[in-house]
Amino acid sequence: MTPGLTPLPARLQGHSVSAGRPWPMGASLDGDGVNFAVFSAHAELIELCLFSPDGRKELVRLPFRERDGDIWHMHVGGLTPGAVYGFRAHGPYVPEQGHRFNPHKLLLDPYARALEGRLRWSDAVMGYKIGSNRGDLSYDTRDSAFAVPKAVVTDTSFTWGNDRPPRTPRCETVIYEAHVKALTQLHPDIDKGLRGSYLALASDPVIAHLQRLGVTAIELLPVQAFVDDRFLVAKGLRNHWGYNTLAFFAPEPRYMAKGALWEFQTMVRRLHSAGIEVILDVVYNHTAEGDQWGPTLCYRGLDNASYYRLADGGRHYVNDTGTGNTLNLTHPMVLRMVMDSLRYWVEVCHVDGFRFDLATVLGREPHGFDPNGGFFDAIRQDPVLSRVKLIAEPWDIGPGGYQLGQYPHPFHEWNDQFRDGVRRFWRGDAGMTPDLAKRLLGSAERFDHSGRSATSSVNFLTAHDGFTLEDLVSFTVKRNWANGEDNRDGHSDNHSDNMGVEGPTEDPAVQSARALRKRNLLATLFLSQGVPMLLAGDELGHSQGGNNNAYAQDNAVTWLDWANPDESLTEFIAKLAGLRRAHPVLRQRRFLHARKRAWDSQLDVVWRKPDGCTPTPQDWHDPAFRALGVELRMAAEGQDSRCDAVLAYFNCGGAVDLVLPASTRWELQLDTTRPDLSSAPVPASLPAQSVLMFASVPFAGQAQGESR
């Protein structure tokens, strides 16, 4: 034992304490015990607290005696997987200067790989005295250990066998955004004991459904351990979505059937075996500790001034996230934690990519958003992370928060302009056809720069945040009353259309119109350049009753009703995915700019009116221009390609005569007014409210793709 260190009490005899090492961070098994390393630049003393296996009894406190720079470290010999622990940090409690140390509050290890227990909301988890006239400047001396989750020493080893990441090319990717529990909780073919869990998501019925749809990647709403907000618990609700992260390395326990990391790893392995990638929605912009009135659970108590971006001398928090606090990724140790977390999910859990919530926060430097900022530089040079899929939600509520199109390669970006423009076109808003043209070509005006590809745009009609597809065609007004916020929450401008009746209806004409509108929206999604993303449940006809902000609805509002699926819509989406796979021109890497191809002098894009002519400038500026055709070939900047051409028409108006260009022989492969159509001759008219897609067919004696 290192001289000067306090020996363990009799109940922990057989364990030895030594200096250990400052790496890796967190609790690391090494065969002889566990090494602990934790960061704090401003603490005066940090203690390791060991607990009984159930986390209820604190057994011993061991002070860290060794410090390497700002890393405090210690080795405890004889500890094994399953050991439960936390930290206490001593230091100044001077909120006006940004310091909120309070050793009465047990702190979670920021690198915790697993959790024991859940957060029990109590005034004891606050660093200040609730009700004090000094507010958050007061100091609370109650011990919070009984109320907070503890970290668990975890053996992360797993038998991966021959698991390999699918590494689906970006241009072939089809994303399915889903919630672990909502997707599986009501599935009748999943064992009741597994429903709502990672293992349920890895079950044969779910995998078969994803394969049927043509999905290549499932994007999971947050699965990093999170907490239920106190105001929700008081209302009898829960944080269903999970954008309230507490532990960036630990899988959320509520989705575990057995309480073990191997459940998550098994899910990934099984999805990989089916050729499906796993993308995690991650929240590195803020934590569950909120603003100065929030609890002291981890980061605030370890080093508030380092982990968070502070204002007003340090007492208050910069709130670019709308959640009360903002992580300070300009601090090297906070950035290191985020990078370590990302690598952990890739290397230990084999995930294939990440969708970054409010990603503008991650790129905001002191001078503003910077696409060459520290976070982006770190992730792009990283040999592990630079090869996985990276998706940005390109906005936040901070200054200069809207940054669509400004992220560096290889980031994809959620394209809200696609969502809104396509919705408005099919709703019949005047003058939206020019905008539709931009969205069909991958929003090049936003993304075609700095060597970025046409797959930079993640195109979506719906996502977890907003109306489902069924509600998009059924409601004009949000109905969020169940959230307990008097319907003030959620967006009010949804560009939706109820097709004549608000809410559910038995009117067959309205039902037919809604079904057609959904098919038109989906066809536009799959026929556009970029990466298409589906919202789980849209293929089933899932409705949330008009709730467009169901973040707190862990119930039948969000759980998918597998007992009453819209089989025809599911099959239609599968058909669209099949067409996209069959025609490479629909999923190109290069942007299309109506340039001549060197090998055949044909333009890679030609815009068409239903009469076969190209639109004039007057047409493009005509607010009544509602039927647009686009003839697509492989990009002129590419190599000589013999792929077929595609001609698609999008008509949000009435029926019109149709004349196709005679230079090519065309075969009808999609008509949204006849969803069961497989192929047919060219019709004489373009139906009202329709999408038609034709593929080129060689003339007799002509090779496929050869120009005539």
C-alpha positions in Angstrom: 0.0 0.0 0.0 1.2 3.5 -0.8 2.5 5.2 2.3 0.1 7.8 3.7 -3.1 6.3 2.3 -5.9 5.4 4.7 -6.4 1.7 5.0 -9.7 0.2 4.1 -12.1 -0.7 7.0 -12.4 -4.3 8.1 -15.5 -4.9 6.0 -13.4 -4.2 2.9 -10.3 -6.1 4.0 -8.5 -7.8 1.1 -8.7 -4.7 -1.0 -5.6 -2.5 -1.4 -5.4 1.2 -2.3 -2.6 2.6 -4.4 -2.0 5.6 -6.6 -3.2 4.1 -9.9 -2.9 6.1 -13.1 -4.6 9.0 -14.8 -5.9 7.0 -17.7 -8.2 5.8 -18.9 -10.9 8.0 -17.5 -13.7 6.5 -15.3 -13.5 3.0 -13.7 -11.3 0.5 -15.5 -10.9 -3.2 -14.7 -7.3 -4.3 -15.0 -7.2 -7.8 -13.6 -6.0 -6.7 -10.1 -8.9 -4.4 -9.3 -10.2 -1.1 -10.6 -8.5 2.1 -11.6 -10.5 5.3 -11.1 -9.7 8.5 -12.9 -11.8 11.7 -12.7 -11.4 15.2 -13.9 -11.7 18.4 -11.9 -9.7 21.5 -12.3 -11.1 23.4 -9.3 -11.8 20.8 -6.6 -9.8 20.8 -3.5 -10.5 17.2 -2.6 -12.4 14.3 -4.3 -13.5 11.2 -2.5 -14.4 7.8 -4.0 -17.5 6.4 -2.2 -18.1 2.6 -2.4 -21.6 1.3 -1.8 -23.3 -2.0 -1.2 -24.4 -3.9 -4.3 -27.9 -2.5 -4.1 -26.5 1.0 -3.8 -28.3 1.7 -0.5 -25.5 1.7 2.0 -22.3 3.7 1.7 -19.4 1.5 2.8 -16.4 3.7 2.7 -15.0 7.0 1.5 -11.5 7.0 0.0 -9.8 10.3 -0.7 -7.9 10.6 -4.0 -4.3 11.3 -3.0 -2.8 11.5 -6.5 -3.4 14.2 -9.1 -1.9 14.4 -12.5 -2.7 17.8 -13.8 -6.4 18.0 -13.4 -7.0 14.2 -13.4 -7.5 12.7 -9.9 -6.7 9.0 -9.8 -6.6 5.9 -7.5 -6.4 2.1 -7.8 -8.5 -0.1 -5.5 -7.2 -3.7 -5.6 -9.6 -6.6 -5.4 -12.7 -4.8 -6.7 -14.6 -6.7 -9.4 -17.3 -6.0 -11.9 -20.5 -4.9 -10.2 -18.9 -2.7 -7.7 -21.1 0.3 -7.0 -19.6 3.8 -6.5 -19.9 7.5 -6.7 -17.8 10.6 -6.0 -17.9 13.5 -3.6 -16.1 16.7 -4.4 -14.9 19.4 -1.9 -14.2 22.9 -3.0 -15.6 26.4 -3.0 -19.3 27.0 -3.1 -19.3 30.4 -4.7 -22.0 30.4 -7.4 -21.2 34.0 -8.3 -17.8 32.8 -9.5 -19.2 29.6 -11.1 -18.2 27.2 -8.4 -20.9 24.9 -6.8 -19.0 22.3 -4.9 -21.0 20.5 -2.2 -19.6 17.2 -0.8 -23.0 16.4 0.7 -24.1 15.6 -2.8 -23.1 12.2 -4.2 -21.9 12.6 -7.8 -22.1 10.2 -10.7 -18.9 9.4 -12.6 -19.2 11.2 -16.0 -17.7 8.0 -17.5 -20.1 5.6 -15.8 -20.8 2.6 -18.0 -23.8 1.4 -16.1 -26.1 2.7 -13.4 -27.5 1.3 -10.1 -30.9 2.9 -9.1 -32.9 5.7 -10.6 -33.1 9.4 -9.7 -35.6 9.9 -6.9 -36.7 13.5 -6.9 -36.0 15.1 -3.5 -35.0 18.5 -2.3 -31.8 16.8 -1.1 -30.5 16.5 -4.6 -30.3 20.3 -4.8 -27.0 22.0 -3.9 -28.9 24.9 -2.4 -31.8 25.1 0.1 -35.2 25.0 -1.5 -37.2 28.0 -0.1 -34.2 30.0 1.1 -34.4 33.7 0.6 -30.9 33.5 -0.8 -32.1 31.2 -3.6 -29.3 29.3 -5.3 -26.7 31.2 -3.3 -27.7 29.2 -0.2 -26.1 25.9 0.7 -27.8 22.6 1.5 -26.2 20.0 3.8 -28.5 17.1 3.3 -26.9 13.9 1.9 -28.3 13.0 -1.5 -26.9 9.5 -1.8 -30.2 7.8 -1.1 -31.8 9.7 -4.0 -29.3 9.5 -6.9 -28.2 6.8 -9.3 -24.7 5.3 -8.7 -22.1 4.1 -11.2 -21.4 0.4 -11.6 -18.0 -1.0 -12.5 -18.7 -2.8 -15.8 -17.1 -5.6 -17.8 -17.7 -4.4 -21.3 -16.3 -7.6 -23.0 -18.7 -9.3 -25.5 -18.5 -12.2 -27.9 -19.0 -10.4 -31.2 -18.1 -13.4 -33.4 -17.9 -12.4 -37.0 -19.8 -9.1 -36.5 -19.0 -6.6 -39.2 -20.5 -3.1 -39.7 -22.6 -3.1 -42.8 -21.0 0.2 -43.9 -23.9 0.9 -46.3 -22.8 3.5 -48.8 -24.3 6.9 -48.1 -26.1 7.0 -51.4 -27.8 3.6 -50.6 -28.9 4.5 -47.1 -32.5 4.6 -46.0 -33.0 5.7 -42.4 -35.8 4.7 -40.0 -36.1 6.9 -37.0 -37.5 5.0 -34.0 -37.9 4.8 -30.3 -36.9 1.6 -28.6 -40.0 1.3 -26.5 -42.6 2.9 -28.7 -41.6 0.6 -31.6 -41.9 -2.6 -29.6 -44.1 -2.2 -26.6 -47.3 -3.4 -28.3 -45.9 -5.8 -30.9 -48.0 -9.0 -30.5 -45.3 -11.3 -31.8 -42.7 -10.2 -29.3 -42.5 -11.9 -25.9 -44.3 -9.7 -23.3 -41.2 -9.9 -21.0 -39.0 -8.4 -23.7 -41.3 -5.7 -25.1 -40.0 -2.2 -24.9 -36.3 -3.3 -24.7 -33.2 -3.5 -26.8 -33.7 -7.3 -27.1 -37.2 -6.6 -28.4 -35.9 -4.3 -31.1 -33.5 -7.1 -32.1 -36.3 -9.7 -32.4 -37.1 -11.5 -35.6 -40.5 -9.7 -36.2 -38.9 -6.3 -36.0 -36.0 -7.1 -38.1 -38.3 -8.7 -40.7 -40.4 -5.6 -40.8 -37.4 -3.3 -41.3 -36.1 -5.5 -44.1 -39.5 -5.5 -45.8 -39.5 -1.7 -45.8 -36.0 -1.6 -47.3 -34.5 0.2 -44.3 -30.7 0.1 -44.1 -30.2 2.0 -40.9 -32.3 2.5 -37.7 -31.8 5.8 -35.9 -32.7 5.4 -32.3 -33.9 8.3 -30.1 -31.6 8.8 -27.1 -30.5 5.6 -25.4 -27.7 7.2 -23.3 -29.0 7.1 -19.7 -31.4 10.0 -19.0 -33.7 11.2 -16.2 -37.3 12.2 -16.0 -37.7 15.9 -15.4 -39.1 16.9 -12.0 -42.0 18.9 -13.4 -43.0 15.9 -15.5 -42.9 13.5 -12.6 -45.1 15.9 -10.6 -47.7 15.6 -13.4 -47.4 11.8 -13.5 -45.5 11.9 -16.8 -42.1 10.8 -18.0 -39.5 12.0 -20.4 -40.3 9.6 -23.1 -38.0 10.9 -25.9 -34.9 11.0 -23.6 -33.3 14.3 -24.5 -32.2 14.8 -20.9 -29.0 12.9 -20.7 -27.2 12.2 -17.4 -24.6 9.6 -18.4 -23.0 9.6 -21.8 -21.5 6.1 -21.6 -24.3 4.1 -20.1 -27.2 2.6 -22.0 -30.6 3.7 -20.6 -31.7 1.0 -18.1 -35.4 1.3 -18.7 -34.9 -0.4 -22.1 -33.1 -3.4 -20.5 -34.8 -6.7 -19.8 -31.9 -8.1 -17.9 -30.1 -5.0 -16.8 -26.8 -5.8 -18.7 -24.7 -4.1 -21.4 -24.8 -7.3 -23.4 -28.4 -6.7 -24.2 -27.5 -3.5 -26.2 -24.6 -5.3 -27.8 -26.8 -8.2 -28.8 -29.2 -5.8 -30.4 -26.5 -4.3 -32.5 -25.0 -7.6 -33.5 -28.4 -9.0 -34.6 -29.3 -5.9 -36.6 -25.9 -6.0 -38.3 -26.5 -9.6 -39.3 -29.6 -8.4 -41.1 -27.6 -5.7 -42.9 -29.0 -2.9 -40.8 -26.9 -0.2 -39.3 -27.5 1.4 -35.9 -27.3 5.2 -35.5 -27.7 6.8 -32.1 -29.4 10.2 -31.5 -27.0 11.8 -29.0 -27.3 14.8 -26.8 -24.0 16.4 -26.1 -25.3 20.0 -26.0 -26.6 19.9 -22.5 -27.1 17.7 -19.4 -30.0 16.8 -17.1 -28.8 19.2 -14.4 -30.6 22.2 -15.9 -30.0 25.8 -14.8 -29.0 27.2 -11.4 -32.2 25.8 -10.0 -31.5 22.3 -11.1 -30.1 19.3 -9.2 -26.4 18.5 -8.4 -26.0 15.0 -9.9 -22.6 14.9 -11.6 -20.9 17.6 -13.7 -22.1 20.6 -11.6 -20.7 19.1 -8.5 -17.4 18.0 -10.0 -16.4 21.2 -11.8 -19.3 23.5 -12.8 -17.0 26.2 -14.2 -15.3 23.7 -16.6 -18.2 21.6 -17.8 -20.7 24.4 -18.5 -20.7 27.7 -20.4 -21.5 30.3 -17.8 -22.7 33.9 -17.9 -23.0 36.9 -15.6 -19.7 36.2 -13.9 -20.5 32.5 -13.5 -23.7 32.3 -11.6 -26.0 31.7 -14.5 -25.8 29.4 -17.5 -25.7 30.1 -21.2 -28.9 28.5 -22.5 -28.5 28.0 -26.2 -30.3 24.7 -25.9 -33.6 25.8 -24.2 -33.0 23.3 -21.5 -31.2 25.5 -18.9 -27.6 24.7 -19.6 -25.0 24.3 -22.4 -22.0 22.0 -22.2 -18.7 23.8 -22.8 -17.1 21.9 -25.6 -14.4 24.5 -25.9 -12.9 23.1 -22.8 -10.4 20.4 -23.7 -11.5 17.9 -21.0 -15.2 18.3 -21.9 -14.4 17.8 -25.5 -12.3 14.8 -24.5 -15.3 13.3 -22.7 -17.5 13.7 -25.7 -14.9 12.2 -28.0 -14.3 9.3 -25.6 -18.0 8.7 -25.4 -18.4 8.6 -29.1 -15.5 6.2 -29.5 -16.9 4.0 -26.7 -20.2 3.5 -28.6 -18.4 2.6 -31.8 -15.6 0.4 -30.4 -17.3 -1.3 -27.5 -20.9 -1.3 -28.8 -20.3 -1.4 -32.5 -22.7 1.4 -33.5 -22.5 2.8 -37.0 -23.1 6.5 -36.5 -24.6 9.4 -34.6 -27.3 12.0 -35.1 -26.2 15.1 -33.1 -29.1 16.9 -31.4 -28.9 20.7 -31.7 -25.5 20.3 -33.3 -24.9 24.0 -33.8 -24.1 24.1 -30.1 -21.2 21.7 -30.7 -19.7 24.0 -33.3 -20.2 27.3 -31.4 -16.8 28.9 -30.5 -16.5 32.1 -28.6 -16.7 34.0 -31.9 -19.8 32.1 -33.1 -20.5 29.0 -35.1 -17.4 27.7 -36.8 -17.5 24.7 -39.2 -13.8 24.4 -38.5 -14.2 24.6 -34.7 -12.6 22.3 -32.2 -15.4 19.6 -32.2 -15.5 19.3 -35.9 -11.7 19.2 -36.2 -11.5 16.6 -33.5 -14.1 14.3 -35.0 -12.9 14.6 -38.6 -9.3 13.7 -37.8 -10.3 10.8 -35.5 -9.4 7.4 -37.0 -12.5 5.8 -35.4 -15.1 8.4 -35.7 -14.3 9.8 -39.2 -15.5 6.6 -40.8 -18.9 6.4 -39.2 -22.1 8.2 -40.3 -22.4 11.6 -38.8 -25.7 13.5 -39.0 -26.3 17.0 -37.6 -29.5 18.7 -36.5 -28.3 22.0 -37.9 -29.9 24.5 -35.5 -30.4 25.6 -31.9 -31.9 28.6 -30.2 -28.7 30.5 -29.7 -27.3 33.4 -31.7 -26.8 32.4 -35.3 -28.4 29.1 -34.5 -29.7 28.1 -37.9 -26.8 26.7 -39.9 -28.4 24.4 -42.5 -25.8 23.6 -45.2 -22.8 24.9 -43.2 -21.5 21.7 -41.7 -18.3 20.2 -43.0 -17.9 17.0 -45.0 -18.6 14.2 -44.1 -21.6 15.4 -42.1 -25.2 14.8 -43.3 -27.8 17.3 -42.1 -31.4 17.1 -41.3 -33.1 19.3 -44.0 -36.1 21.0 -42.6 -36.4 23.0 -45.8 -37.2 19.7 -47.6 -39.8 18.9 -45.0 -41.5 22.3 -45.1 -41.2 22.8 -48.9 -42.6 19.4 -49.8 -45.5 19.7 -47.3 -46.4 23.1 -48.7 -46.2 22.0 -52.3 -48.7 19.1 -51.7 -50.9 21.3 -49.5 -51.3 23.4 -52.6 -49.6 26.6 -51.4 -49.1 29.0 -54.3 -45.6 29.4 -55.9 -44.0 26.3 -54.3 -43.0 24.5 -57.5 -39.6 26.2 -57.8 -38.9 25.2 -54.2 -39.9 21.6 -55.0 -37.4 21.6 -57.8 -34.6 22.5 -55.4 -35.6 19.7 -53.0 -35.8 17.1 -55.7 -32.1 17.7 -56.5 -30.8 17.5 -53.0 -31.0 21.2 -52.0 -27.8 21.9 -53.9 -28.2 25.6 -53.2 -27.5 24.7 -49.6 -25.1 21.8 -49.8 -23.1 21.9 -53.0 -19.9 23.4 -51.7 -16.6 22.4 -50.2 -16.6 19.0 -51.9 -19.8 17.9 -50.2 -22.0 15.2 -51.9 -25.6 15.1 -52.8 -26.2 12.7 -49.9 -25.4 15.6 -47.5 -29.2 16.3 -47.2 -31.2 14.0 -44.9 -34.7 14.4 -46.4 -37.7 13.8 -44.2 -41.4 14.5 -44.1 -41.9 13.7 -40.4 -39.7 13.1 -37.3 -40.3 12.4 -33.7 -40.7 16.2 -33.2 -43.9 17.1 -34.9 -46.9 15.5 -36.5 -46.8 11.9 -37.7 -47.6 11.4 -41.3 -51.2 10.4 -40.5 -51.7 13.5 -38.4 -50.1 15.7 -41.1 -53.0 14.9 -43.3 -55.6 14.8 -40.5 -55.1 17.9 -38.4 -54.5 21.6 -39.1 -54.2 22.5 -35.4 -51.9 20.7 -32.8 -53.6 19.0 -29.8 -51.0 18.8 -27.1 -53.3 19.1 -24.1 -52.1 15.8 -22.6 -48.6 17.3 -22.1 -50.0 19.6 -19.3 -48.8 22.8 -20.8 -52.2 24.2 -22.0 -51.3 23.4 -25.6 -48.6 26.1 -25.6 -45.8 23.7 -26.4 -44.9 22.4 -29.9 -44.8 24.1 -33.2 -48.0 25.8 -34.4 -47.0 26.1 -38.1 -47.0 22.6 -39.4 -47.9 23.1 -43.0 -50.5 20.4 -42.5 -53.9 19.8 -44.1 -56.9 17.9 -42.8 -58.4 17.2 -46.3 -61.7 18.7 -45.2 -62.4 17.2 -41.8 -60.4 17.8 -38.6 -59.2 14.6 -37.0 -60.4 11.1 -37.5 -63.3 10.5 -39.9 -65.2 7.6 -41.4 -65.9 9.6 -44.6 -64.5 7.3 -47.4 -63.8 10.3 -49.7 -61.7 12.0 -47.0 -59.9 8.8 -46.1 -59.1 8.2 -49.8 -57.8 11.8 -50.2 -55.6 11.4 -47.1 -54.2 8.1 -48.3 -53.3 9.6 -51.7 -51.7 12.6 -50.1 -49.5 10.3 -47.9 -48.5 8.4 -51.0 -47.6 11.6 -52.9 -45.5 12.8 -50.0 -43.7 9.5 -49.6 -43.1 9.2 -53.4 -41.5 12.7 -53.3 -39.3 11.6 -50.5 -38.0 8.5 -52.2 -37.6 10.1 -55.7 -35.4 13.0 -54.3 -31.7 13.1 -54.3 -30.2 12.9 -50.8 -30.8 10.4 -48.0 -34.5 9.5 -47.1 -35.6 9.2 -43.5 -38.8 7.6 -42.4 -40.5 8.1 -39.0 -41.3 4.7 -37.4 -45.1 4.2 -37.5 -45.8 6.3 -40.5 -45.9 3.1 -42.6 -48.5 1.7 -40.2 -50.8 4.8 -40.3 -49.8 5.7 -36.7 -51.6 8.7 -35.2 -50.8 10.6 -32.0 -54.2 12.3 -32.0 -52.8 15.5 -33.2 -50.1 15.8 -30.5 -47.0 17.2 -32.3 -44.8 17.3 -29.2 -45.3 13.9 -27.6 -42.0 14.0 -25.6 -43.8 13.1 -22.3 -46.2 10.5 -23.7 -44.9 7.1 -22.7 -48.2 5.5 -23.4 -50.5 4.5 -26.3 -50.2 8.0 -27.8 -46.7 7.1 -29.0 -46.6 3.3 -28.8 -47.1 1.8 -32.3 -50.4 -0.1 -32.8 -49.2 -3.2 -34.6 -52.7 -4.8 -34.3 -54.2 -2.3 -36.8 -51.5 -1.7 -39.4 -52.0 0.0 -42.8 -50.7 -2.9 -44.8 -51.2 -1.1 -48.1 -49.1 1.8 -47.0 -46.4 -0.5 -45.7 -46.3 -2.3 -49.0 -46.3 1.0 -50.9 -43.2 2.2 -49.0 -41.5 -1.1 -49.7 -42.2 -0.5 -53.4 -40.7 3.0 -53.2 -37.6 1.6 -51.6 -37.3 -1.0 -54.3 -37.6 1.6 -57.0 -34.8 3.6 -55.4 -32.6 0.6 -55.2 -33.3 -0.4 -58.8 -32.5 3.1 -60.3 -29.1 4.5 -59.4 -30.1 7.9 -60.9 -32.4 8.4 -57.9 -29.5 8.2 -55.4 -26.5 9.9 -56.8 -23.4 11.1 -55.0 -22.9 14.1 -57.3 -25.2 17.1 -57.6 -27.1 17.6 -60.9 -26.9 20.9 -62.6 -28.4 20.3 -66.1 -24.9 19.9 -67.7 -24.1 18.0 -70.8 -22.5 14.6 -70.3 -19.3 14.2 -72.3 -20.0 10.7 -73.5 -23.5 11.2 -75.0 -24.1 15.0 -74.9 -27.3 14.5 -73.0 -28.2 16.8 -70.1 -28.1 15.1 -66.6 -31.3 17.1 -65.7 -34.1 18.3 -67.9 -37.2 20.0 -66.4 -40.5 19.2 -68.1 -44.0 20.5 -68.2 -46.8 17.9 -68.8 -46.9 19.0 -72.4 -43.3 17.9 -72.9 -41.9 21.4 -73.1 -39.3 22.9 -70.7 -40.6 25.5 -68.4 -40.0 29.1 -69.3 -38.9 31.8 -66.8 -42.6 32.9 -66.8 -43.7 29.4 -65.8 -41.3 29.3 -62.9 -42.7 32.5 -61.6 -46.3 31.6 -62.1 -47.9 30.9 -58.7 -50.4 28.5 -60.5 -47.6 26.3 -61.9 -48.4 23.1 -60.1 -47.3 20.2 -62.3 -43.5 19.6 -62.7 -41.6 16.9 -64.4 -37.9 16.1 -64.0 -35.9 13.9 -66.4 -32.8 12.5 -64.6 -29.6 10.8 -65.8 -26.3 10.1 -64.1 -24.4 13.3 -63.3 -22.3 14.9 -66.0 -19.3 15.1 -63.6 -19.3 11.3 -63.2 -17.8 8.7 -65.4 -19.4 7.2 -68.5 -22.5 5.5 -67.2 -25.0 3.3 -68.9 -27.7 3.5 -66.2 -31.2 4.1 -67.3 -33.0 7.4 -67.1 -35.9 8.3 -65.0 -38.7 10.8 -65.6 -41.0 11.8 -62.7 -44.0 14.1 -62.6 -45.3 15.8 -59.5 -48.8 17.3 -59.8 -50.6 19.0 -56.9 -53.2 20.4 -59.3 -55.9 19.0 -61.6 -55.6 16.4 -64.3 -53.7 17.6 -67.5 -52.8 16.1 -70.8 -49.4 14.3 -70.8 -46.8 14.2 -73.5 -43.5 12.5 -72.9 -40.2 13.3 -74.7 -40.1 11.0 -77.8 -36.3 10.7 -77.8 -36.6 7.9 -75.2 -39.0 5.0 -74.8 -40.7 5.2 -71.4 -42.4 2.6 -69.1 -44.6 3.7 -66.3 -43.4 2.2 -63.0 -45.2 4.3 -60.4 -48.6 6.0 -60.2 -49.6 7.1 -56.8 -53.3 7.1 -57.8 -52.8 3.4 -58.6 -50.5 2.1 -55.8 -50.7 -1.5 -56.9 -49.4 -0.8 -60.4 -46.2 -2.7 -61.3 -45.7 -1.4 -64.8 -47.9 0.1 -67.6 -47.8 1.9 -70.9 -47.6 5.7 -71.0 -51.0 7.2 -70.0 -52.6 10.0 -72.0 -53.0 12.3 -69.0 -51.3 13.2 -65.7 -53.9 12.5 -63.0 -54.8 15.2 -60.5 -52.9 15.0 -57.2 -50.4 12.4 -58.4 -46.8 11.4 -58.7 -45.9 9.3 -61.8 -42.4 7.8 -62.4 -41.2 6.4 -65.8 -38.0 4.5 -66.5 -36.3 4.5 -69.9 -36.6 1.3 -71.9 -34.2 0.5 -74.8 -35.6 0.6 -78.3 -35.4 -2.6 -80.2 -31.8 -3.4 -81.0 -30.5 -0.7 -78.6 -28.3 -1.5 -75.6 -29.5 -0.3 -72.2 -28.5 3.2 -71.6 -27.3 3.9 -75.1 -28.4 7.2 -76.4 -30.5 7.3 -79.6 
